[in-house]
């Protein structure tokens, strides 16, 4: 592993630690940007200039989309409950595991640094994805999770082809766009980054299997989208007004 | 290359439709024209076309052509129904982007890239999941959707990457392939919202507009599943590994989804949830196709996927039409709907026939073949019966529809054709013969203008009728596909295979020892992967028929 790859790996991991542990959303976003820019470089050989440009442009666009959604955000994100030192240690452990198990039992076509970075980023993404009710953390967690997977993929299979880099760029922008929409929606609905069901509020008239069932309730007003009774016949109904 | 125009049209029109969403009318018409153009482009996709681009290959096939064509036509019908039902302003763009991403995923020959495209395509659904103004519930549904997509995408990325390289000694370890196989199967189950991964999908029906449900819950995940099938068939199945435990787990998910999905659909009061759970139930059968790991499952699994997404789209179109006509999605409010809207009654009957089928129909044959290959004995019978038992769902809806009309239904739209009184009375006052001739000609021109000017009013007055006709058309398309029309079975049995990457190669010295291929997939004898000959190439002489899923001649 070259020094450059080691430095890039450290940069990716540091960016991911900042992303999951910063309570200031802009700092978290900056960390995510670092991850998105540096992760395609953790490859041997390096991607060509055009695919690299596409990935970097996608990284900036992704960050920009989320930046728009958190504009004028006057409150901190939930941040990490464990604190950045714990996150950093967890990431270091993940990196060690990734480095040690590089190839997952077979000769790998990519560098061990990519596997190390991928495992570390994946470990850091787990908590926001699984437990977070903060939509900013969830969105950035989703981006980290996929970035981690892509890093492991680069470690196992070598540098992705130009077409794969292009599709990956589209995926990065897509995830960021989805996260930005959710963040904006949460701020619009609740004024915060946390969206929770109103306690005791009416539920859609459904009888879903398993937990969270709205069995028996008939009101539609609490539904995400109006159902019968609120709508009047015909296209001019207000059933979906505002859409 | 004939796939590129389709992709350019769908993605271009999707972007244009979303960018102009501030002007709803322009956005919708861009969507309609885009889908029309996409249908034309889809019909021109060549089965033997391929294009090398950026280190990857975009390949056409009959199955891809059919997927693109049906997806475009169904989406077009749904967008037109959206005009009647006043749907989400992002819906046309989402439908275009969704079908474009699905076709891109199916056309990519490298499974590692295809899963990225299929995952990206799923993300566009969030555009319609969050309403404007946003509600807390829609945001929660969207967060679940994003979480499910990210986890499914991660699993698929890792699964395809893990064994898409020379594996050395690891190729002899079944667990490696088992983990990868289960990972991808779980990813497919999550994308479909199969039970027990259905929480996000079940709530999606609360948040997403009706016309986009088929794209979010069926077409997008179906593309993902077809990629998974091709990957498993080329990377896992030919090795004939003893993946008994893994297959049992996947079969369990599929069977439980198929049975409980229908049960859940039966007890729903909300039409969108009925549609949603029937999609989940049908997805269970598709997952059985992934569990088979048998060459005999290749054609029925792919046939089933194409049939079920079309049939469920027709069911969704029917539900949209009912809500547009009567302003309610609750079954309990819709007493007498079939009396007021007989076209919709006929459409539901056709959907029921297409969904259940009977022996000889492609849908029936595919379902029973997949169940036979994965579930033996009483369990298999239960799963097949659950498919038949869905008649209870349609029977319940028809029973409600044929009862005495409720107030909501009486106040709703009738399907009786009407025409606004637009032509004004014009008296002929000319005295001379020539004068009267000119006057009558002038009156005829005026009357024609009156008629033309009344067309928008006529459209509004006949919304219920038009929605019924559209629902009927989609139901007819579904029945056509369900009966094996448009060459769906032939297309499902012959497509270019997906390149799963370098993978364990036949000449790999450290790979599993070659052995004779036996057609029974359950036999735990490792053998070499299939040779990657061109489509239609004959099997090597002196061998028994290979149990691989290599492409067959499409001609």
Interface residues (C-beta under 8 A of the other chain):
Chain A: X51 X104 X105 X106 X107 X108 X109 X122 X129 X135 X138 X139 X141 X142 X145 X146 X148 X149 X150 X152 X153 X156 X157 X158 X160 X161 X162 X163 X164 X165 X166 X167 X168 X170 X171 X174 X175 X177 X178 X179 X181 X182 X184 X185 X186 X188 X189 X190 X195 X196 X197 X198 X204 X205 X206 X207 X208 X209 X210 X211 X212 X218 X222 X223 X224 X225 X227 X228 X229 X231 X232 X233 X234 X235 X236 X237 X239 X240 X241 X242 X243
Chain B: X53 X54 X55 X56 X83 X84 X85 X86 X87 X88 X89 X90 X104 X108 X110 X112 X113 X116 X117 X119 X120 X123 X124 X126 X127 X129 X130 X131 X132 X133 X134 X135 X136 X137 X138 X139 X140 X141 X142 X143 X146 X147 X149 X150 X151 X153 X154 X157 X158 X160 X161 X162 X164 X165 X166 X167 X168 X169 X170 X171 X173 X176 X195 X196 X198 X199 X202 X203 X205 X206 X207 X208 X209 X260 X264 X267 X268 X269 X270 X272 X273 X323 X324 X325 X326 X327 X328 X329 X330 X333 X408 X411 X412 X413 X460 X463 X501 X502
